[in-house]
Amino acid sequence: MLPRIPPGPSPCGQGFGDLCQDPKAASHFRCPPAAGAGPPARPRGRRAARYANTRRAGTVSPPGLKRGAGRGAAQQPRSPGAGRARPPARPQPRPRGPAPVTGEKKPGSMSEFWLISAPGDKENLQALERMNTVTSKSNLSYNTKFMIPDFKVGTLDSLVGLSDELGKLDAFAESLIRRMAQSVVEVMEDAKGMAQENLLANGGLKEKMKCLKIDLTSFVTHFEWDMAKYPAKQPLVSVVDTVAKQLAQIETDLKSRMASYNTLKTNLENLERKSMGNLFTRTLSDIVSKEDFVLDSEYLITLLVIVPKQSYTQWQKTYESLSDMVVPRSTKLIAEDNEGGLFTVTLFRKVIDDFKTKAKENKFTVREYYYDEKEIKREREEMSRLLSDKKQQYQTSCVALKKGSSTFRDHKVKVTPLGSPDRPAAGQSDRERESEGEGEGPLLRWLKVNFSETFIAWIHIKALRVFVESVLRYGLPVNFQAVLLQPKKSSAKRLREVLNSVFRHLDQVAAASILDASVEIPGLQLNNQDYFPYVYFHLDLSLLD
C-alpha cells in the first residue's frame, strides 16, 4: 500500500491532488489536460531525459550516441531508452470549477443528481475508482467531484444537533425555491414559456460577469464554496445560522411582495370581469357617452334597451307604440355584440313601468342603467391606474404579445360602439400601451435575483449536510471524498445496485437491509429505503414540474 498523499495542487493545476497524485486512482479520477497543452511525454529512459535539455543545446550527447550523428548514423550503438524527450508543457492557468471525474460528455437534459461521499482512505478511493469504472463503461451516470472545504468540526453533540437542523433547513430552502419559481411563472403571465430561462444561478458571479447566464445544472456540477459569503473558518453553527437568516429574510420579503401583487391582480381582474361578457352583464361605462342621454330633465328620461339581432326591424316599427308618451324617432343603436344591440329610447318618466312591461312582452330587455359622469370617470381612472401599476411594477416585457399571443382581454366578447369612429374598442388602448413598454418590472427582477441567491444557499446547505453526515458516519480526522452523480435516464435502479455493491463494506447491516426491507437498523430512526452504506442526498432541479 502506498502512503496517502495529502491534498494539494495536482499536475493539471486543478487542485485535486488527493486523487490525481494517487497512482491507484489516477487511471480513472483524472483531470483533463489543460487547454493548449500538448500530448503527454513518453519516458524513454532516465539517462535520455537527464540529457534532454543539454542535448538540444548541442553541448552534451547521451552515452552511446556520437555527437553530430545525423539520421545516417542510425547503425551506431545506442543505450537502451536513449532518445529525445519532449519538453514539459507550459503550465496553464487554473480553470474555474472542479473537473469531471469521467471523460464522458455531460448531458444537458437531466435534472436529477445524487450527492454521495465515501471515506478518503486508500481502500475507499479504490472503491470510488471501481464505481467510476463501472458507471462509465455501462453509461449509468455522469460523475463529478464535489469539493467541500474543511470546517471547524466542534463537538459531537453540536454535529448531531446540526444534522437535524440542516435537514429542516434543506426542506425549507427547497420549498422556498419552488415557490419562487412558481412566482416567476405567475408574474410573467403571457411569457410563461420563458420562465425557465429566468431561473439562473448568477448570484455568485462577480459584477463584471453578470452578463453570463449560469444555468442551475452548470452551477451544481461546477460548485465552489463561497468563502466570502460563508467563511469556512467560522464555526459550523455560525455558518448554518447565516444561511438560515438569509433564507428567512428572503421568505419574508417574498410573502410581502407577492401579497401586494395578488391584491393588485385581484382588483384588476374584478374590473376586467365587469368589461367582459355580453350586453346583459358587462359594464357600459366604456360604451355610452353623455350625448346618448337626456340629462337634467324633470319629465324626460333615456332608457337603454337590449334588442336581439333578428328583432332589429320589429323594434324600429314598434318602439314608439309600446307605450303612450314615447318620444318619436328617439332610438339609436349605440353598441352591439354577437347576440344583439343596445338601443336608446327617450320617454316620459311617468310611463317607465308601462314601457318596461310592454317591452318584456315583445322580448326586448330594458337594461337598468343611469348615467353618472363622475362614477364613469372614477371607474376609468381606477382601471388605468391598476393597469399602469401592474405594468410598471410587476409585469415583464411583452415578448409573447409581440409574437402574436393573446392576453386575457383578447378573450372577452367584443363590443363595437357605433357613432364614435375615433373611440377604440374595449381594451384596445391597454394592449397598445402594453406592447409599447419593454423591460422587467421590480418584482420580476427581485424574484430573479433572490431565486439565484436562494438556490446558491440551497446547494451550500447540501454541501454542509454532506460534511456533517460524513464526519458523523466516518469519524475523525475529517477524511472523505464527495462525488456528484447525474444518473442517466432509466438507469437509477442499476446505478443504485452498483453503489450498494461497491460500498457494502462500509455498513453491512445497512447493505443487508436494502436487500431485505424487514431488517431494522439498530439505533437509527430512519426509513430503510433512505439509508445506504454511504452518505447520500438527492437533488432535483425540476422546479417547475
C-alpha positions as CSV (number, residue, x, y, z in Angstrom):
1,M,0.0,0.0,0.0
2,L,1.3,3.4,-1.0
3,P,1.1,6.2,1.7
4,R,-1.7,8.7,1.2
5,I,-0.6,11.9,-0.4
6,P,-2.1,14.9,1.4
7,P,-4.4,17.2,-0.7
8,G,-2.5,19.7,-2.7
9,P,-2.2,21.1,-6.3
10,S,-2.3,18.4,-8.9
11,P,-0.1,18.3,-12.0
12,C,-3.1,19.6,-14.1
13,G,-3.3,22.6,-11.8
14,Q,-7.0,22.0,-10.9
15,G,-6.4,21.3,-7.2
16,F,-7.3,17.6,-6.9
17,G,-4.0,16.4,-5.7
18,D,-5.5,13.8,-3.3
19,L,-6.8,11.9,-6.3
20,C,-4.7,13.0,-9.2
21,Q,-1.4,12.2,-7.4
22,D,-2.6,8.8,-6.3
23,P,-1.3,6.2,-8.9
24,K,-4.1,3.8,-7.9
25,A,-6.8,6.3,-8.7
26,A,-5.1,8.2,-11.5
27,S,-6.3,5.9,-14.2
28,H,-10.0,7.0,-13.6
29,F,-10.1,10.0,-11.3
30,R,-8.0,12.1,-13.7
31,C,-8.4,15.8,-14.6
32,P,-8.5,16.6,-18.3
33,P,-5.4,18.2,-19.8
34,A,-5.3,22.0,-19.7
35,A,-6.3,23.9,-22.8
36,G,-3.5,24.3,-25.2
37,A,-1.2,21.7,-23.6
38,G,0.4,19.1,-25.9
39,P,0.3,15.4,-25.6
40,P,2.0,13.9,-22.5
41,A,5.7,13.0,-22.9
42,R,6.6,9.3,-23.3
43,P,9.5,8.4,-21.0
44,R,12.5,6.9,-22.9
45,G,14.8,6.2,-20.0
46,R,16.3,8.1,-17.2
47,R,19.6,9.0,-18.9
48,A,17.9,10.3,-22.1
49,A,15.6,12.5,-20.0
50,R,18.6,13.7,-18.0
51,Y,20.5,14.9,-21.0
52,A,17.4,16.2,-22.9
53,N,17.9,19.9,-22.4
54,T,21.6,19.9,-22.9
55,R,21.4,17.8,-26.0
56,R,19.0,20.3,-27.6
57,A,21.6,23.0,-27.0
58,G,24.3,20.8,-28.7
59,T,26.7,20.7,-25.7
60,V,26.4,17.1,-24.4
61,S,25.4,13.9,-26.1
62,P,24.0,10.9,-24.3
63,P,26.3,8.0,-24.0
64,G,26.2,5.6,-26.9
65,L,25.4,8.3,-29.5
66,K,28.2,10.2,-31.1
67,R,27.9,14.0,-31.2
68,G,26.9,15.3,-34.6
69,A,25.5,12.0,-35.8
70,G,22.5,12.5,-38.1
71,R,19.9,10.2,-39.5
72,G,22.6,8.2,-41.3
73,A,24.1,7.2,-38.0
74,A,21.3,5.0,-37.0
75,Q,23.6,2.0,-37.1
76,Q,25.6,3.4,-34.2
77,P,25.1,1.6,-30.9
78,R,22.6,3.4,-28.6
79,S,22.0,2.9,-25.0
80,P,18.6,1.4,-24.1
81,G,15.9,4.0,-23.7
82,A,18.0,6.8,-25.2
83,G,16.2,9.3,-27.3
84,R,14.9,12.8,-27.5
85,A,12.4,13.6,-24.7
86,R,9.6,16.1,-25.2
87,P,9.9,19.3,-23.3
88,P,7.4,19.7,-20.5
89,A,4.2,21.6,-21.3
90,R,4.0,25.2,-20.2
91,P,1.7,25.4,-17.1
92,Q,-1.7,26.8,-17.8
93,P,-3.8,29.0,-15.6
94,R,-6.1,27.1,-13.3
95,P,-9.6,26.9,-14.7
96,R,-12.6,27.8,-12.6
97,G,-14.6,24.9,-11.1
98,P,-13.9,21.2,-10.5
99,A,-13.0,18.8,-13.3
100,P,-15.3,16.0,-14.2
101,V,-14.4,12.6,-12.9
102,T,-15.1,10.9,-16.2
103,G,-14.4,11.9,-19.7
104,E,-18.0,11.5,-20.9
105,K,-19.9,14.3,-22.5
106,K,-22.1,15.9,-20.0
107,P,-25.9,15.5,-20.7
108,G,-27.9,18.7,-20.5
109,S,-31.5,17.5,-20.2
110,M,-31.4,15.5,-16.9
111,S,-32.1,17.4,-13.7
112,E,-31.7,14.7,-11.0
113,F,-28.4,14.4,-9.0
114,W,-27.1,12.1,-6.3
115,L,-24.6,13.6,-3.9
116,I,-22.6,10.8,-2.2
117,S,-19.5,10.6,-0.1
118,A,-17.1,7.8,1.0
119,P,-14.1,7.8,3.3
120,G,-10.9,9.1,1.8
121,D,-8.6,6.2,2.7
122,K,-6.9,4.0,0.1
123,E,-9.4,1.3,0.2
124,N,-12.4,3.6,-0.4
125,L,-10.6,5.6,-3.0
126,Q,-10.2,2.3,-4.9
127,A,-13.9,1.7,-4.3
128,L,-14.6,5.0,-5.9
129,E,-12.4,4.1,-8.7
130,R,-14.3,0.8,-9.2
131,M,-17.6,2.7,-9.0
132,N,-16.5,5.2,-11.6
133,T,-15.2,2.4,-13.9
134,V,-18.5,0.6,-13.8
135,T,-20.7,3.6,-14.3
136,S,-18.5,4.9,-17.1
137,K,-18.4,1.6,-19.0
138,S,-22.1,1.0,-18.5
139,N,-23.0,4.6,-19.2
140,L,-25.0,4.8,-16.0
141,S,-24.1,8.3,-14.8
142,Y,-22.0,11.4,-15.3
143,N,-19.8,11.8,-12.3
144,T,-18.2,15.0,-10.9
145,K,-16.1,15.7,-7.9
146,F,-17.9,17.8,-5.4
147,M,-15.4,19.9,-3.5
148,I,-16.2,20.8,0.2
149,P,-13.8,22.8,2.3
150,D,-12.7,21.7,5.8
151,F,-14.8,23.3,8.5
152,K,-14.3,23.6,12.3
153,V,-15.9,20.4,13.5
154,G,-16.7,21.3,17.1
155,T,-18.2,18.7,19.5
156,L,-20.1,15.6,18.6
157,D,-23.3,16.9,20.3
158,S,-23.2,20.0,18.1
159,L,-22.8,17.9,15.0
160,V,-25.8,15.8,15.9
161,G,-27.9,18.9,16.5
162,L,-26.7,20.5,13.3
163,S,-27.6,17.3,11.4
164,D,-31.3,17.7,12.4
165,E,-31.3,21.5,11.9
166,L,-29.7,21.1,8.4
167,G,-32.4,18.6,7.4
168,K,-35.2,21.0,8.3
169,L,-33.3,23.9,6.6
170,D,-32.8,21.8,3.5
171,A,-36.5,21.1,3.2
172,F,-37.3,24.8,3.9
173,A,-34.9,26.0,1.2
174,E,-36.2,23.6,-1.4
175,S,-39.8,24.7,-0.7
176,L,-38.8,28.3,-0.9
177,I,-37.1,27.8,-4.2
178,R,-40.1,26.1,-5.7
179,R,-42.4,28.8,-4.5
180,M,-40.2,31.5,-6.1
181,A,-40.1,29.5,-9.4
182,Q,-43.9,29.4,-9.4
183,S,-44.0,33.1,-8.6
184,V,-41.8,33.8,-11.6
185,V,-44.2,31.9,-13.8
186,E,-47.2,33.7,-12.3
187,V,-45.7,37.2,-12.8
188,M,-44.5,36.5,-16.4
189,E,-48.1,35.7,-17.4
190,D,-48.1,35.6,-21.2
191,A,-44.4,34.8,-21.3
192,K,-44.7,31.7,-19.1
193,G,-42.8,29.6,-21.6
194,M,-39.7,31.7,-21.0
195,A,-39.8,31.3,-17.2
196,Q,-37.2,28.5,-17.2
197,E,-34.7,30.9,-18.9
198,N,-35.0,33.3,-16.0
199,L,-34.3,30.7,-13.3
200,L,-30.5,31.1,-13.2
201,A,-27.7,30.9,-10.6
202,N,-25.9,34.2,-11.3
203,G,-25.8,35.3,-7.7
204,G,-22.2,34.0,-7.1
205,L,-20.7,35.9,-10.1
206,K,-18.6,38.9,-9.9
207,E,-20.1,42.2,-11.1
208,K,-18.1,42.1,-14.4
209,M,-19.5,38.6,-15.2
210,K,-23.2,39.4,-14.5
211,C,-23.9,39.2,-18.2
212,L,-23.2,35.5,-18.2
213,K,-26.2,33.1,-17.7
214,I,-25.2,30.3,-15.4
215,D,-27.9,27.6,-15.6
216,L,-28.7,25.5,-12.5
217,T,-27.1,22.3,-13.8
218,S,-23.8,24.0,-14.6
219,F,-23.7,25.7,-11.2
220,V,-24.2,22.4,-9.4
221,T,-21.6,20.4,-11.5
222,H,-19.1,23.3,-11.1
223,F,-19.9,24.1,-7.5
224,E,-17.3,26.1,-5.5
225,W,-17.8,27.1,-1.9
226,D,-18.4,30.9,-1.5
227,M,-15.7,31.8,1.1
228,A,-16.7,35.5,1.1
229,K,-20.4,34.9,1.9
230,Y,-20.0,31.8,4.1
231,P,-16.4,31.8,5.6
232,A,-15.3,28.3,6.3
233,K,-13.0,29.5,9.1
234,Q,-16.1,30.3,11.2
235,P,-17.7,27.5,13.4
236,L,-20.2,25.4,11.6
237,V,-23.0,26.7,13.8
238,S,-22.3,30.3,12.7
239,V,-22.3,29.3,9.0
240,V,-25.6,27.5,9.3
241,D,-27.1,30.4,11.2
242,T,-26.0,32.8,8.5
243,V,-27.7,30.7,5.8
244,A,-30.9,30.3,7.9
245,K,-31.2,34.1,8.5
246,Q,-30.7,34.8,4.8
247,L,-33.4,32.4,3.7
248,A,-35.8,33.6,6.4
249,Q,-35.4,37.2,5.2
250,I,-36.0,36.2,1.6
251,E,-39.2,34.4,2.6
252,T,-40.5,37.4,4.5
253,D,-39.9,39.7,1.5
254,L,-41.4,37.1,-0.9
255,K,-44.7,37.0,1.1
256,S,-44.9,40.7,1.3
257,R,-44.3,41.3,-2.4
258,M,-46.5,38.6,-3.6
259,A,-49.3,39.7,-1.3
260,S,-49.2,43.1,-2.9
261,Y,-49.1,41.7,-6.4
262,N,-52.0,39.3,-5.7
263,T,-54.1,42.2,-4.3
264,L,-53.4,44.3,-7.3
265,K,-54.1,41.5,-9.7
266,T,-57.4,40.6,-7.9
267,N,-58.6,44.2,-8.1
268,L,-57.7,44.4,-11.8
269,E,-59.4,41.2,-12.6
270,N,-62.6,42.4,-10.8
271,L,-62.6,45.4,-13.0
272,E,-61.7,43.4,-16.1
273,R,-64.6,41.0,-15.3
274,K,-67.0,43.9,-15.5
275,S,-65.9,44.6,-19.0
276,M,-66.3,41.0,-20.2
277,G,-69.5,39.2,-21.2
278,N,-72.4,40.3,-23.2
279,L,-74.6,43.4,-23.1
280,F,-76.7,41.9,-20.3
281,T,-73.9,41.7,-17.7
282,R,-70.9,43.9,-18.7
283,T,-70.3,47.4,-17.7
284,L,-71.5,50.1,-20.1
285,S,-69.2,52.9,-18.9
286,D,-66.8,52.4,-21.8
287,I,-69.6,52.2,-24.3
288,V,-72.1,55.0,-23.6
289,S,-71.4,58.7,-23.7
290,K,-73.1,61.9,-22.4
291,E,-74.6,62.6,-25.8
292,D,-76.6,59.4,-25.7
293,F,-78.8,60.6,-22.8
294,V,-81.3,63.3,-22.0
295,L,-80.0,64.6,-18.7
296,D,-81.3,67.0,-16.0
297,S,-84.9,66.8,-17.3
298,E,-87.8,66.9,-14.9
299,Y,-90.1,65.0,-17.3
300,L,-88.0,63.0,-19.8
301,I,-85.6,60.1,-19.3
302,T,-83.5,57.9,-21.6
303,L,-83.6,54.1,-21.2
304,L,-81.3,51.5,-22.7
305,V,-82.9,48.5,-24.3
306,I,-81.2,45.3,-25.5
307,V,-82.8,44.0,-28.7
308,P,-81.9,40.6,-30.3
309,K,-80.3,41.0,-33.7
310,Q,-83.2,39.3,-35.5
311,S,-85.6,41.8,-34.0
312,Y,-84.0,45.0,-35.1
313,T,-86.7,45.6,-37.7
314,Q,-89.5,44.9,-35.3
315,W,-88.0,47.3,-32.7
316,Q,-87.8,50.1,-35.2
317,K,-91.5,49.6,-36.1
318,T,-93.0,49.1,-32.7
319,Y,-91.0,51.0,-30.0
320,E,-93.0,54.2,-30.4
321,S,-96.2,52.3,-29.8
322,L,-95.1,50.3,-26.8
323,S,-96.4,53.0,-24.5
324,D,-98.1,56.4,-24.8
325,M,-95.7,59.3,-24.4
326,V,-92.6,57.8,-26.2
327,V,-90.6,60.5,-28.0
328,P,-90.8,59.7,-31.7
329,R,-87.5,58.9,-33.6
330,S,-85.6,58.9,-30.3
331,T,-84.0,55.5,-30.6
332,K,-80.4,55.0,-31.6
333,L,-78.1,51.9,-31.8
334,I,-75.0,52.7,-29.8
335,A,-73.4,49.2,-29.4
336,E,-73.8,45.6,-30.4
337,D,-72.3,42.2,-29.8
338,N,-72.9,38.7,-31.2
339,E,-76.3,38.4,-29.7
340,G,-78.0,41.8,-30.0
341,G,-77.7,45.5,-30.0
342,L,-78.0,48.2,-27.3
343,F,-80.6,50.9,-28.3
344,T,-81.6,54.1,-26.6
345,V,-85.1,55.4,-26.3
346,T,-86.5,58.6,-24.7
347,L,-89.8,58.8,-23.0
348,F,-91.7,60.5,-20.2
349,R,-90.8,59.4,-16.7
350,K,-94.4,58.5,-15.6
351,V,-94.7,55.7,-18.2
352,I,-91.5,53.9,-17.4
353,D,-93.2,50.9,-15.8
354,D,-95.7,50.5,-18.6
355,F,-93.0,50.7,-21.2
356,K,-90.9,48.0,-19.4
357,T,-93.9,45.7,-19.2
358,K,-94.7,46.1,-22.9
359,A,-91.0,45.7,-23.9
360,K,-90.7,42.5,-22.0
361,E,-93.8,41.1,-23.8
362,N,-92.0,41.7,-27.1
363,K,-88.7,40.1,-25.9
364,F,-87.0,43.5,-25.5
365,T,-84.9,43.9,-22.3
366,V,-84.6,47.2,-20.6
367,R,-81.1,47.5,-19.0
368,E,-81.2,49.3,-15.7
369,Y,-78.6,52.0,-16.1
370,Y,-78.4,55.6,-15.1
371,Y,-75.7,57.8,-16.5
372,D,-73.4,59.2,-13.8
373,E,-70.4,61.0,-15.3
374,K,-68.5,61.1,-12.0
375,E,-68.8,57.4,-11.4
376,I,-67.8,56.6,-15.0
377,K,-64.7,58.9,-14.7
378,R,-63.8,57.3,-11.4
379,E,-64.1,53.7,-12.8
380,R,-62.0,54.6,-15.8
381,E,-59.3,56.2,-13.7
382,E,-59.2,53.2,-11.4
383,M,-58.8,50.8,-14.4
384,S,-56.0,52.9,-15.9
385,R,-54.2,53.2,-12.5
386,L,-54.3,49.5,-11.9
387,L,-53.1,48.7,-15.4
388,S,-50.3,51.2,-15.1
389,D,-49.2,49.9,-11.7
390,K,-49.2,46.3,-12.9
391,K,-47.3,47.2,-16.0
392,Q,-44.7,49.4,-14.3
393,Q,-44.2,47.5,-11.1
394,Y,-44.7,43.8,-11.8
395,Q,-45.2,42.8,-15.4
396,T,-42.4,41.5,-17.7
397,S,-41.7,42.7,-21.2
398,C,-44.4,41.8,-23.7
399,V,-42.3,39.5,-25.8
400,A,-45.0,36.9,-26.1
401,L,-47.5,39.6,-27.0
402,K,-45.4,40.8,-29.9
403,K,-45.1,37.2,-31.2
404,G,-48.8,37.1,-31.5
405,S,-50.0,35.5,-28.2
406,S,-53.2,36.9,-26.7
407,T,-53.8,38.5,-23.3
408,F,-56.9,37.7,-21.2
409,R,-58.5,40.8,-22.5
410,D,-58.5,39.3,-26.0
411,H,-60.9,36.6,-25.0
412,K,-63.8,38.8,-23.9
413,V,-66.8,39.4,-26.1
414,K,-66.1,42.2,-28.5
415,V,-68.5,45.2,-28.3
416,T,-68.3,47.7,-31.1
417,P,-69.7,51.2,-30.2
418,L,-71.4,52.9,-33.0
419,G,-71.5,56.6,-34.0
420,S,-68.0,57.2,-32.5
421,P,-65.4,56.2,-35.1
422,D,-62.5,57.6,-33.1
423,R,-63.4,55.6,-30.0
424,P,-61.2,52.4,-29.6
425,A,-62.8,49.1,-28.8
426,A,-62.8,47.9,-25.2
427,G,-59.2,47.0,-24.1
428,Q,-57.6,48.2,-27.3
429,S,-55.7,51.1,-25.8
430,D,-54.5,48.9,-22.9
431,R,-52.9,46.4,-25.3
432,E,-51.3,49.2,-27.3
433,R,-49.8,50.5,-24.1
434,E,-48.6,47.1,-23.1
435,S,-46.9,46.5,-26.5
436,E,-45.0,49.8,-26.3
437,G,-43.2,49.1,-23.0
438,E,-40.4,46.7,-22.6
439,G,-38.1,45.7,-19.7
440,E,-38.6,43.9,-16.4
441,G,-40.6,45.2,-13.5
442,P,-39.1,45.5,-10.0
443,L,-40.9,42.3,-8.8
444,L,-39.6,40.1,-11.6
445,R,-36.1,41.5,-11.1
446,W,-36.3,40.9,-7.4
447,L,-37.6,37.3,-8.0
448,K,-34.7,36.5,-10.4
449,V,-32.0,37.9,-8.1
450,N,-33.3,36.3,-4.9
451,F,-34.1,33.0,-6.7
452,S,-30.4,32.8,-7.6
453,E,-29.4,33.7,-4.0
454,T,-31.8,31.1,-2.6
455,F,-30.6,28.4,-5.0
456,I,-27.0,29.0,-4.2
457,A,-27.7,28.9,-0.5
458,W,-29.6,25.6,-1.0
459,I,-26.6,24.0,-2.7
460,H,-24.3,25.2,0.1
461,I,-26.8,23.6,2.6
462,K,-26.4,20.3,0.7
463,A,-22.6,20.6,1.0
464,L,-22.9,21.3,4.7
465,R,-25.1,18.2,5.1
466,V,-22.6,16.0,3.3
467,F,-19.8,17.3,5.5
468,V,-21.7,16.8,8.8
469,E,-23.1,13.4,7.9
470,S,-19.7,12.3,6.6
471,V,-18.0,13.2,9.9
472,L,-20.7,11.6,11.9
473,R,-20.6,8.4,9.8
474,Y,-16.8,8.1,9.1
475,G,-15.4,9.7,12.2
476,L,-12.4,11.9,12.8
477,P,-10.0,13.1,11.5
478,V,-12.0,14.5,8.6
479,N,-11.2,12.5,5.5
480,F,-13.8,11.8,2.9
481,Q,-14.4,12.4,-0.8
482,A,-17.7,13.7,-2.1
483,V,-18.9,12.9,-5.7
484,L,-21.9,14.3,-7.6
485,L,-23.6,11.7,-9.8
486,Q,-26.0,12.6,-12.6
487,P,-27.9,9.4,-13.4
488,K,-28.7,8.7,-17.0
489,K,-32.3,8.2,-18.0
490,S,-33.8,4.9,-16.8
491,S,-30.5,3.8,-15.1
492,A,-31.3,4.8,-11.5
493,K,-32.0,1.3,-10.3
494,R,-28.9,-0.2,-11.9
495,L,-26.8,2.6,-10.5
496,R,-28.1,2.1,-7.0
497,E,-27.2,-1.6,-7.2
498,V,-23.7,-0.7,-8.3
499,L,-23.2,1.8,-5.4
500,N,-24.6,-0.7,-2.8
501,S,-22.3,-3.4,-4.1
502,V,-19.2,-1.2,-4.2
503,F,-19.7,0.3,-0.7
504,R,-21.2,-2.7,1.0
505,H,-18.2,-2.9,3.3
506,L,-19.0,0.4,4.9
507,D,-22.1,-0.8,6.7
508,Q,-23.0,-4.5,6.4
509,V,-26.3,-4.0,8.3
510,A,-27.4,-1.2,6.1
511,A,-26.4,-3.2,3.0
512,A,-28.4,-6.2,4.1
513,S,-31.4,-4.1,5.0
514,I,-31.5,-2.7,1.5
515,L,-32.0,-6.2,0.2
516,D,-34.4,-7.2,3.0
517,A,-36.7,-4.3,3.9
518,S,-37.9,-6.2,7.0
519,V,-34.5,-5.8,8.7
520,E,-34.3,-2.7,11.0
521,I,-31.2,-0.7,11.5
522,P,-30.5,-0.6,15.3
523,G,-30.3,3.0,16.7
524,L,-31.5,4.8,13.6
525,Q,-34.9,6.3,13.3
526,L,-34.8,6.2,9.5
527,N,-36.7,4.6,6.7
528,N,-34.5,1.8,5.4
529,Q,-35.2,2.9,1.8
530,D,-33.5,6.3,2.6
531,Y,-30.4,4.9,4.3
532,F,-27.4,3.5,2.5
533,P,-23.9,2.4,3.5
534,Y,-22.6,5.6,2.0
535,V,-23.7,9.2,2.7
536,Y,-26.4,10.0,0.1
537,F,-28.5,13.1,-0.6
538,H,-30.9,13.6,-3.5
539,L,-31.0,16.8,-5.6
540,D,-33.9,17.5,-8.0
541,L,-33.7,20.6,-10.2
542,S,-37.1,20.1,-11.9
543,L,-38.5,23.2,-10.1
544,L,-41.4,23.8,-12.5
545,D,-42.9,20.3,-12.6
